[in-house]
């Protein structure tokens, strides 16, 4: 597929939203793949001891997953030239088959020179924003 | 305990060389639930104009967080790691990371500030290919929650 052109987009354009589910298995898989074995992401006993309701998702799992709304739309993840997020609320992941769901939406907020676009990303769990000030700058075709 | 402001600007030695492998990219992409073929299939990545598999945009965290450990665990800094949470994260990519890259990370203390009883430190990791090319710059903001602060 060819890269989306700057002429095909405008400020306010909403990208297709997606929902993602995190289960305990997903947290363990991400811990292994990323090397982040912080105990609050896999040990319920310790998570509760430090005041959390249960184990929580890695912020970087949420951030890494949320960008899929941008890269799936873009078709080329190598064109993400900047990506930043603030972790505002943890996502508790109970020991259930259903896990925890995040809803991710994104829209273009600014067009820059050199055919670049700034995209604002929103990630919501249980009606609470879990990533704030989350933006991606992408390179589009002329 | 306040962290040592004199650490702003301090730079640590580059890490050992990290070899970016195809299977690590596949494993990381799989852990994010990714399905995009350029993370898994070399021909798909080449069709996009890349030399080999492309790493996901947040892949660098797998080695920069470890590199940042040099700062986090530096006893002179005075950071209480048990009170540290990940506050913000930013990736600036000069180019994507590819399978086959041989890279090093050089970490430095970008900023230290205090607000609402919390200490905040931003660790900057510059990721270079072994030929010296800057590949990406990764900023990690860590928040050390003040004692007595309700979390």
Contacts between the chains, C-beta under 8 A, distances in Angstrom:
chain1	res1	chain2	res2	distance
A	20	B	33	6.6
A	26	B	31	7.6
A	26	B	33	7.4
A	29	B	30	7.4
A	29	B	31	4.7
A	30	B	31	4.5
A	30	B	32	7.4
A	32	B	27	7.7
A	32	B	31	7.3
A	33	B	24	8.0
A	33	B	27	4.8
A	33	B	28	4.7
A	33	B	30	7.2
A	33	B	31	3.6
A	33	B	62	7.5
A	34	B	28	6.8
A	34	B	31	7.0
A	34	B	61	6.4
A	34	B	62	5.3
A	34	B	65	7.9
A	35	B	62	5.6
A	35	B	65	7.4
A	35	B	66	6.5
A	36	B	61	7.9
A	36	B	65	6.7
A	51	B	151	6.1
A	59	B	86	5.0
A	59	B	89	7.2
A	60	B	58	6.2
A	60	B	61	5.3
A	60	B	86	7.4
A	60	B	89	6.8
A	61	B	31	7.7
A	61	B	32	7.3
A	63	B	58	5.9
A	63	B	89	6.1
A	64	B	32	4.7
A	64	B	56	6.3
A	64	B	57	7.7
A	64	B	58	4.1
A	64	B	61	7.9
A	65	B	32	5.4
A	65	B	33	6.4
A	67	B	56	7.5
A	67	B	57	5.3
A	67	B	58	6.8
A	68	B	32	7.1
A	68	B	33	7.5
A	68	B	34	6.7
A	71	B	36	6.5
A	71	B	56	7.8
A	71	B	57	7.1
A	72	B	36	7.0
A	76	B	38	7.3
A	76	B	48	5.3
A	77	B	36	6.3
A	77	B	38	6.8
A	77	B	39	7.5
A	77	B	54	5.9
A	77	B	56	6.1
A	77	B	57	5.9
A	77	B	96	7.2
A	78	B	38	7.6
A	78	B	48	6.5
A	78	B	50	6.2
A	78	B	54	4.9
A	78	B	95	7.6
A	78	B	96	3.8
A	80	B	57	4.4
A	80	B	93	6.8
A	81	B	92	7.3
A	81	B	93	5.3
A	82	B	90	7.3
A	82	B	91	6.8
A	82	B	92	5.1
A	82	B	93	7.0
A	83	B	57	5.1
A	83	B	58	7.1
A	83	B	90	7.2
A	83	B	91	4.9
A	84	B	88	6.9
A	84	B	89	6.7
A	84	B	90	3.6
A	84	B	91	7.2
A	84	B	139	7.8
A	85	B	88	6.7
A	85	B	89	5.6
A	85	B	90	7.8
A	86	B	87	6.7
A	86	B	88	4.7
A	87	B	85	7.6
A	87	B	86	5.7
A	87	B	87	6.2
A	87	B	88	6.9
A	87	B	89	7.5
A	133	B	88	7.7
A	136	B	57	7.7
